[in-house]
Amino acid sequence: MTVKEALFHLGVRENTLTDLEKVKLDEEGFLVIENLFSEWEAVSMASAMNGLFEQEKTGFLQPRCINMQNKSSVFDICFKHPRFLAAIVHILGDNIRSLGIHASPKPPCNENQALHTDGQTELLYTHVFHQIRSKEEFKLANSVWMLTDFTEENGATRVIPGTHLIKVLPSDIMKDPKASHPDEQIIYGKTGSVIIFNAYLWHGMTRNRTPFYRMNVNSFWRKRESNRRNDWGVLTTEAWNQLNESERCLFWEA
């Protein structure tokens, strides 16, 4: 089965996204889809994630868990929801592969995260501000699944619209990438919302002023390649056997 066939079986069609949503991804580099998953699904994911943090003991101040697609089926929606997949396909094309479901919630009482792009070590930058990136150059896309409301107080994500199109890093032109940017847009949202964005887009978490973690998971994607670069997006044999052919097609097998 090809990836294109798998996506069709998973419900992705040309009209799964509206024209306005496609334009927003093209011009601004991100899209927020509200109510993509239920509050019950958010609670289930948060509970499973906290259990994995405790089990794997990845750190108290900054717990982290990777490849959660292998560890609980509650995260399956993060790689097979048709509206979500349609957005990833619009950014990268239909020959895609999942880099897995991961979590690293924003710690309490923490400062702004520096503006950055994802996968900077493998993305090509020319550091020439006026050069525009073509759609064919996009290799990576990411998403933030809100397991709690994203508010002004708890470290909502900020983005700089349109910066996915310029071949320069925030650190090249900002004295302090942690500082506020005049064009930044802070994305507030309700539990169940998802931010899908081009990995070249400048983004970062804002300061969490609360005593609680800002809970979220990330579903990360790339253009399909023949060679595996790391263990992200690899399915264990057990997870492989639990998925259907269309779902397996989106991953590497261990």
Secondary structure, DSSP 8 states (H G I E B T S, - for coil): --HHHHHHHTT--TTSS-HHHHHHHHHTSEEEETTSS-HHHHHHHHHHHHHHHHHHT--SSS--B--GGGT-GGGTHHHH-HHHHHHHHHHH-S-EEEEEEEB--B-TTB-----B-TTTTTS----EEEEE--GGG--EEEEEEESS-B-TTBT-EEE-TTGGGEE--HHHH-S-TTS--TT-EEE-B-TT-EEEEETTS-EEE--B-SSS-B-EEEEEEEE--SS--SSTTEE-HHHHHHS-HHHHTTSEE-
